[in-house]
Amino acid sequence: MKTFEELFAELEDKINKNDPNSGTVKEYDKGIHFIGKKIVEEASEVWMASEYESDNETAEEISQLIYHLQVMMIKKGLNLKDIYKYL
């Protein structure tokens, strides 16, 4: 299990290492439009899981949404403090 902060650090590290076999790097390299589509897809899956699936399945979908949101944050050059100031 990892925290929001640990995941962000892990994703930044993967992107900085630029491993061509990393799914994170591949998504990052595809750009904002691709990442945005993944966010929309995952958000709809969170909604559907919340309506029709178990709490565990909903939690899994939420974790996937958080992952893609963090990839977008990194792509946009945002850090955790940039987001936290609005919470």
C-alpha distances in whole Angstrom, upper triangle without the diagonal:
4,7,10,12,9,10,13,14,13,15,18,18,18,21,22,22,24,23,25,23,20,19,18,21,23,22,23,26,27,28,27,29,27,24,26,26,23,22,25,24,20,22,24,22,20,23,24,21,22,25,25,22,20,17,14,16,17,13,12,15,14,11,14,16,14,14,17,18,17,18,22,21,21,24,26,25,24,21,19,22,24,22,21,25,26,23
4,7,8,6,6,10,10,10,12,14,15,15,18,20,20,22,21,24,22,19,18,17,20,22,21,21,24,26,25,25,27,25,22,24,25,21,20,24,23,20,21,24,22,20,23,25,22,22,26,27,24,22,19,16,18,18,14,13,16,14,11,13,15,12,12,15,16,14,16,19,18,18,21,23,22,20,17,15,18,21,19,18,22,23,20
4,5,5,6,9,10,10,12,14,15,16,18,20,21,23,23,25,24,20,20,17,20,23,21,21,24,26,25,24,26,25,21,23,24,21,19,23,23,19,20,23,22,19,22,24,22,22,26,27,24,22,19,17,19,18,14,14,16,13,11,13,14,11,11,15,14,12,15,18,16,17,20,21,20,18,15,12,15,17,15,15,18,19,17
4,6,5,6,9,10,11,12,14,16,17,18,20,21,22,24,23,20,19,16,19,21,19,18,22,23,22,21,23,22,18,19,21,19,17,20,20,17,17,21,20,18,21,23,21,21,25,26,24,22,19,18,19,17,14,14,15,12,10,12,12,8,9,12,11,9,12,14,12,13,17,18,17,14,12,9,12,14,12,12,15,16,14
4,5,5,6,9,10,11,12,14,15,16,18,20,21,24,23,20,19,16,18,21,20,18,22,24,22,22,24,23,20,21,23,21,19,22,23,20,21,24,23,21,24,27,25,25,28,30,28,26,23,22,22,21,18,18,18,16,13,15,15,11,11,14,13,10,13,15,12,13,16,17,16,13,10,8,11,13,12,11,15,16,15
4,5,5,6,9,10,11,12,14,15,17,18,19,22,21,17,18,15,17,20,19,18,21,23,23,23,25,24,20,22,24,21,20,23,24,21,22,25,24,22,25,27,25,26,29,30,28,26,23,21,22,21,18,17,18,16,13,15,16,12,11,15,14,11,13,16,14,14,17,19,17,16,13,11,14,16,15,15,19,20,19
4,5,5,6,9,10,11,12,14,15,17,17,19,18,15,14,12,14,17,16,15,19,20,20,19,22,20,17,19,21,18,16,20,20,17,19,22,21,19,23,25,23,23,27,28,25,24,22,19,20,19,16,15,16,14,10,11,12,9,8,11,11,8,10,13,12,12,15,17,16,14,12,11,15,16,15,15,19,20,18
4,5,5,6,9,10,11,12,14,15,17,19,19,15,15,11,13,16,15,13,17,19,18,17,20,19,15,17,20,17,16,20,20,18,19,22,22,20,24,26,24,25,28,29,27,27,24,22,22,21,18,17,17,15,12,13,13,10,8,11,10,6,8,11,9,8,12,13,12,11,9,8,12,13,12,13,16,17,17
4,5,5,6,9,10,10,12,14,16,18,19,15,16,13,14,17,16,15,18,20,19,20,23,22,18,20,23,20,19,23,24,21,23,26,25,24,27,29,28,28,32,33,31,29,27,25,25,24,21,20,21,19,16,16,17,13,12,14,14,10,11,14,12,10,14,15,13,12,10,10,13,15,15,15,18,20,20
4,5,5,6,9,10,11,12,13,16,15,12,13,10,12,15,15,14,17,19,19,20,22,21,18,20,22,19,19,23,23,20,22,25,24,23,27,28,27,28,31,32,29,28,26,24,23,23,20,18,19,18,15,15,16,13,11,13,14,10,11,14,13,11,14,17,15,15,13,13,17,18,17,18,22,23,22
4,5,5,6,8,10,11,11,14,14,10,10,7,9,12,11,10,13,15,15,16,19,17,14,17,19,16,16,20,20,18,20,23,22,21,25,27,25,26,30,30,28,28,26,24,23,22,20,18,18,17,14,13,14,12,9,10,11,8,7,11,10,8,11,13,13,13,12,12,16,17,16,18,21,22,22
4,6,5,6,9,10,12,14,15,12,13,9,10,13,13,10,13,16,15,16,19,18,15,18,20,18,18,22,22,21,22,26,25,24,28,30,28,29,33,34,32,31,29,27,26,26,23,21,21,20,17,16,17,14,12,13,13,9,8,11,10,7,10,12,10,11,10,11,15,15,16,17,20,21,22
4,5,5,6,9,10,13,14,11,13,10,10,14,14,12,14,18,18,19,22,21,18,21,23,21,21,25,25,23,25,28,27,27,30,32,31,32,35,36,33,33,31,28,28,27,25,23,23,22,19,18,19,17,14,15,16,12,11,15,14,11,13,16,14,15,13,15,18,19,19,20,23,25,25
4,6,5,6,7,10,10,7,9,7,7,10,11,10,12,15,16,17,20,18,16,19,21,19,19,23,23,21,24,27,26,26,29,30,29,31,34,34,32,31,30,27,26,26,24,22,22,21,18,17,18,16,13,14,15,12,11,14,14,11,13,16,15,16,15,17,20,21,21,22,25,26,26
4,5,5,7,10,11,8,10,7,5,9,10,7,9,12,13,15,18,16,14,17,19,17,18,22,22,21,23,26,26,26,29,30,30,31,34,35,33,33,31,29,28,27,25,23,23,22,19,17,18,16,13,13,14,12,9,12,12,9,9,13,12,14,14,16,19,19,19,22,24,25,26
4,5,8,11,13,11,13,11,9,12,13,11,12,15,15,17,20,19,17,21,23,21,22,25,26,25,27,30,29,29,32,34,33,34,38,38,36,36,34,32,31,31,28,26,26,25,22,21,21,19,16,17,17,14,12,14,14,10,11,14,12,14,14,17,19,19,21,23,25,26,27
4,6,9,11,10,13,11,9,12,14,12,13,16,17,20,22,21,19,23,24,22,23,27,27,26,28,31,30,30,34,35,34,36,39,39,37,37,35,32,31,31,29,27,27,26,23,22,23,21,18,18,20,17,14,17,17,14,14,18,16,18,18,20,23,23,24,26,28,30,30
4,6,9,8,10,9,6,9,11,10,9,13,14,17,20,18,17,20,22,20,22,25,25,24,27,29,29,29,33,34,33,35,38,38,36,36,35,32,31,31,29,26,26,26,23,21,22,21,17,17,19,16,13,16,17,13,13,16,16,18,19,21,24,24,24,27,29,30,31
4,5,5,9,9,7,9,12,11,11,14,16,19,21,19,18,22,23,21,22,26,25,24,27,30,28,29,33,33,32,35,37,37,35,35,34,31,30,30,28,25,25,26,23,21,22,21,18,18,20,18,15,18,19,16,16,19,19,21,21,23,26,26,27,29,31,32,33
4,6,8,9,7,7,11,11,10,12,15,18,20,17,17,21,21,19,22,25,24,24,27,29,28,29,32,33,32,34,37,37,35,35,34,32,30,30,29,26,26,26,23,21,22,22,18,18,21,19,16,18,20,17,16,20,20,23,23,25,28,28,28,31,33,34,34
4,6,9,8,8,11,12,12,14,17,20,21,18,17,21,21,19,21,24,23,22,26,28,26,27,31,31,30,33,35,35,32,33,32,29,27,28,27,24,24,25,22,19,21,21,18,17,21,19,16,19,21,18,18,22,22,24,24,26,29,29,29,31,34,34,34
4,5,5,6,9,10,11,13,15,17,19,16,15,19,19,16,19,22,21,20,23,25,23,24,28,28,27,30,32,32,30,30,29,26,25,25,24,20,21,21,18,16,18,18,14,14,17,15,13,16,18,15,15,19,19,21,21,22,26,26,25,27,30,31,31
4,5,5,6,9,10,11,13,15,16,13,12,16,16,13,15,18,17,16,19,21,20,21,24,25,24,26,29,29,27,27,26,24,22,22,21,18,17,18,16,13,15,15,12,11,15,14,11,14,16,15,14,18,19,20,21,22,25,25,24,26,29,29,29
4,5,5,6,9,10,11,13,15,12,10,14,15,12,14,17,17,15,18,21,20,20,24,25,24,26,29,29,27,27,26,24,22,22,20,18,17,17,15,12,13,13,9,9,12,10,7,11,13,11,11,15,15,16,17,18,22,21,20,23,26,26,26
4,5,5,6,9,10,13,15,12,11,15,16,14,16,19,19,18,21,24,23,24,27,28,27,29,32,32,30,31,30,27,26,26,24,21,21,21,18,16,17,16,13,12,14,12,9,12,14,11,10,14,15,17,17,19,23,22,22,24,27,27,28
4,5,5,6,9,12,13,10,10,14,14,13,15,18,17,18,21,22,22,23,26,27,27,29,31,31,30,31,30,28,25,26,25,22,20,21,19,16,17,17,14,12,15,14,11,13,15,13,12,16,17,19,20,22,25,24,24,27,29,29,30
4,5,5,7,9,10,7,7,10,11,9,12,14,14,14,17,19,19,20,23,24,24,26,28,28,27,28,27,25,23,23,22,19,18,18,16,13,14,14,11,9,12,11,8,9,13,11,10,13,15,17,18,20,23,22,21,24,26,26,26
4,5,6,8,10,9,7,11,12,11,13,16,16,16,18,21,21,22,25,26,26,28,30,31,30,30,29,27,25,25,24,21,20,19,18,15,15,15,12,10,11,10,6,8,10,8,6,10,12,14,15,17,21,19,19,22,24,24,25
4,5,9,11,9,9,13,14,13,15,18,18,19,21,23,24,25,27,29,29,31,33,34,32,33,33,31,29,28,27,24,23,23,21,18,18,18,15,13,15,14,10,11,13,11,9,12,14,16,18,21,24,22,22,25,27,27,28
4,7,8,6,7,10,11,11,14,16,16,17,19,21,21,23,25,26,27,29,31,32,31,32,32,30,27,27,26,24,22,22,21,18,17,18,15,13,14,15,11,11,14,13,10,13,15,18,20,22,25,23,23,26,28,27,29
4,6,6,6,9,10,11,12,15,16,17,18,20,21,23,25,26,27,29,31,32,31,32,31,30,28,27,26,24,22,22,21,18,17,17,15,12,13,13,10,9,12,11,7,10,12,15,17,20,22,20,20,24,25,24,26
4,6,5,6,9,10,10,12,14,15,16,18,20,21,22,24,25,27,29,30,30,31,30,29,27,25,25,23,21,20,20,17,15,15,14,11,11,12,9,7,10,10,7,8,12,13,16,18,21,18,18,21,23,21,23
4,6,5,6,9,10,11,12,14,15,17,19,20,21,23,24,26,27,29,29,30,30,29,26,25,25,23,20,20,20,17,15,17,16,12,13,15,12,10,13,14,11,12,15,17,20,21,24,21,20,24,25,24,25
4,5,5,6,9,10,11,12,14,16,17,19,20,21,22,24,26,27,27,28,28,27,24,23,23,21,18,19,18,15,14,15,14,10,12,14,11,10,13,14,11,13,16,18,20,22,24,22,21,25,26,25,26
4,5,5,6,9,10,11,12,14,15,16,19,20,21,22,24,26,25,26,25,24,22,21,20,18,16,16,15,12,11,12,10,7,8,10,7,6,10,11,9,11,14,15,17,18,21,19,18,21,23,22,22
4,5,5,6,9,10,10,13,14,15,17,19,20,21,23,24,24,26,25,25,22,20,20,19,16,15,16,13,11,12,12,8,8,11,10,7,11,13,11,11,15,15,18,19,21,19,17,20,22,20,21
4,5,5,6,9,10,11,12,14,16,17,18,20,21,22,23,25,24,24,21,19,20,18,15,16,16,13,11,14,13,10,11,14,12,11,14,16,14,15,19,19,21,22,24,22,20,24,25,23,24
4,5,5,6,8,10,10,12,14,15,16,18,20,21,20,22,21,21,18,17,17,15,12,13,13,9,8,11,10,7,9,12,10,10,13,15,14,15,18,18,20,20,23,22,19,22,25,23,23
4,5,5,6,9,10,10,12,14,15,16,18,20,19,21,20,20,17,15,15,14,11,11,11,9,6,9,9,6,6,10,10,9,12,14,13,14,17,16,18,18,21,19,16,19,21,19,19
4,6,5,6,9,10,11,12,14,15,17,18,19,21,20,20,18,15,17,16,12,12,14,11,9,12,13,10,10,14,13,12,15,17,16,17,20,19,21,21,23,21,19,22,23,21,21
4,6,5,6,9,10,11,12,14,16,16,16,19,19,18,15,14,15,14,10,11,13,10,9,12,13,10,12,15,14,14,17,19,18,19,22,22,23,23,26,24,21,24,26,24,24
4,5,5,6,9,10,10,12,14,15,14,16,16,15,12,11,12,10,7,8,9,7,5,9,10,8,10,13,13,13,16,18,18,19,22,20,21,21,24,22,20,22,24,22,21
4,5,5,6,9,10,11,13,14,14,16,15,16,13,11,12,12,8,8,11,9,6,10,11,10,10,14,15,14,16,19,19,19,22,20,21,20,23,21,18,20,23,20,19
4,5,5,6,9,10,11,12,13,15,16,16,13,11,13,13,9,10,13,11,10,13,15,13,14,17,18,17,19,22,22,22,25,24,25,24,27,25,22,24,26,23,22
4,5,5,6,8,10,10,10,12,13,13,10,8,11,10,6,8,11,9,9,12,14,13,14,17,18,18,20,23,23,24,26,25,26,24,27,26,23,25,27,25,24
4,6,5,6,9,10,10,11,10,11,9,6,8,9,5,6,9,9,8,11,13,13,13,16,18,18,19,22,23,23,26,24,24,22,25,24,21,22,25,22,21
4,6,5,6,9,10,12,12,13,11,8,11,12,9,9,13,13,11,14,16,16,16,19,21,20,22,25,25,25,28,26,26,25,27,26,23,24,26,23,21
4,5,5,6,7,10,12,13,10,8,12,12,9,11,14,14,13,16,18,18,18,21,23,22,24,27,27,28,30,29,29,28,30,29,26,27,30,27,25
4,5,5,5,7,8,9,6,5,9,9,7,9,12,12,12,15,17,17,18,21,22,23,24,27,27,28,31,29,29,27,30,29,26,27,29,27,25
4,6,6,7,7,10,8,6,9,11,9,10,13,14,13,16,18,18,19,21,23,23,25,27,28,29,31,29,29,27,29,28,25,25,28,25,23
4,6,9,10,13,11,9,12,14,12,13,17,17,16,19,21,21,22,25,26,26,28,30,31,31,34,32,32,30,32,31,28,28,31,28,26
4,7,10,12,10,9,13,14,12,14,17,17,17,20,22,22,23,26,27,28,29,32,32,33,36,34,34,32,35,34,30,31,34,31,29
4,7,8,6,7,10,11,10,13,15,15,16,19,20,21,22,25,26,27,28,31,31,33,35,33,32,31,33,33,29,30,33,31,28
4,5,5,6,9,10,11,12,14,16,17,18,20,22,23,25,26,27,29,31,32,33,35,33,32,30,33,33,29,29,32,30,27
4,5,5,6,9,10,10,12,14,15,16,18,20,21,22,25,26,26,29,30,31,33,30,29,27,29,30,26,26,29,27,24
4,5,5,6,9,10,11,13,14,15,17,19,20,21,23,25,26,27,29,30,32,30,28,26,29,30,26,26,30,28,25
4,5,5,6,9,10,11,13,14,15,17,19,20,22,23,24,26,27,29,31,29,28,26,29,29,26,27,30,28,26
4,5,5,6,9,10,11,12,14,16,16,18,20,21,22,25,26,27,29,27,26,24,27,27,23,24,27,25,22
4,5,5,6,9,10,10,12,15,15,16,19,20,21,23,24,26,27,25,24,21,24,25,21,21,25,23,21
4,5,5,6,9,10,11,13,14,16,17,19,20,22,23,25,26,24,23,22,25,25,22,23,26,25,23
4,5,5,6,9,10,11,12,14,16,17,18,20,21,23,25,23,23,21,24,24,21,22,25,23,21
4,5,5,6,9,10,10,12,14,15,16,19,20,21,22,20,20,18,21,21,18,18,22,20,18
4,5,5,6,9,10,11,13,14,15,17,19,20,21,19,18,17,20,20,17,18,22,20,18
4,5,5,6,9,10,11,13,14,16,17,19,20,19,19,18,21,21,18,20,23,22,20
4,5,5,6,9,10,11,12,14,15,17,18,17,17,16,19,18,16,17,20,19,18
4,6,5,6,9,10,10,12,14,15,16,14,14,13,16,16,13,14,18,16,15
4,5,5,6,9,10,11,12,14,15,14,14,13,17,17,15,16,20,19,18
4,5,5,6,9,10,10,12,14,14,14,14,18,17,15,17,20,19,19
4,5,5,6,9,10,11,12,11,12,11,15,13,11,14,16,15,15
4,5,5,6,9,10,10,9,9,9,13,12,10,13,16,15,15
4,5,5,6,9,10,10,11,12,15,14,13,16,19,19,19
4,5,5,6,9,8,10,12,15,13,12,15,17,17,18
4,5,5,6,5,7,8,11,9,9,12,14,14,15
4,5,5,6,7,10,12,11,12,15,17,17,18
4,6,8,10,13,15,13,14,17,19,19,21
4,6,9,12,14,11,12,15,16,16,19
4,7,10,12,10,11,15,15,16,18
4,7,8,6,8,11,12,13,15
4,6,5,7,9,11,12,14
4,5,5,6,9,10,11
4,5,5,6,9,10
4,6,6,8,10
4,5,6,7
4,5,5
4,6
4
